[in-house]
Amino acid sequence: MIGIGETAPDFTLPRTANGGDTDTLTLSALRPAPVVLYFYPKDDTPGCTTEALDFTRLAADFAAAGAVVVGLSKDSPAKHEKFCAKHGLGVILVSDEGADTCERYGTWVEKNMYGKTYMGIERSTVLIDGTGRVVQVWPKVKVKGHAEEVLAAVRALPR
């Protein structure tokens, strides 16, 4: 997993337009805003839906603190659009179908379920400051209360 103090790897990925045409998002283009980059396994599953809804519920608070919230999974842009429409999501979702960005952040890991091993995204969040440095990392996230904890960390950033 990427470490605190490291420069966040830049990326340009397809993003949701939340009802409009899909375009791309480049991480470095968001500077000088802090970025909450959360990695999640799959659209429209219980934990991932709860997490996206929690970040959406607090979207105005993140915006008031000057931060941009971006969710990242391997799902396609079309799946992201359906996910956003179905649940009224107000966060940006980006598609890392090849898992390149996940690999560079260290969130593409070997997982084990019912005795089978497979590669998948570890639910994690990275807080990136306005200069592009990683200032906080949450590996193996438990969804309940997570968005509130991240918001508190964003509010604690120097302005």
ABEGO torsion letter per residue (X at the ends): XBBBGBBBBBBBBBBBAGGBBBBBBBAAAAOABBBBBBBBABBGBAAAAAAAAAAAAAAAAAAAAGBBBBBBBABBAAAAAAAAAAAGBABBBBBBAAGAAAAAAGABBBBBBGGBBBBBBBBBBBBBBAAGBBABBBBGBBABGAAAAAAAAAAABBX
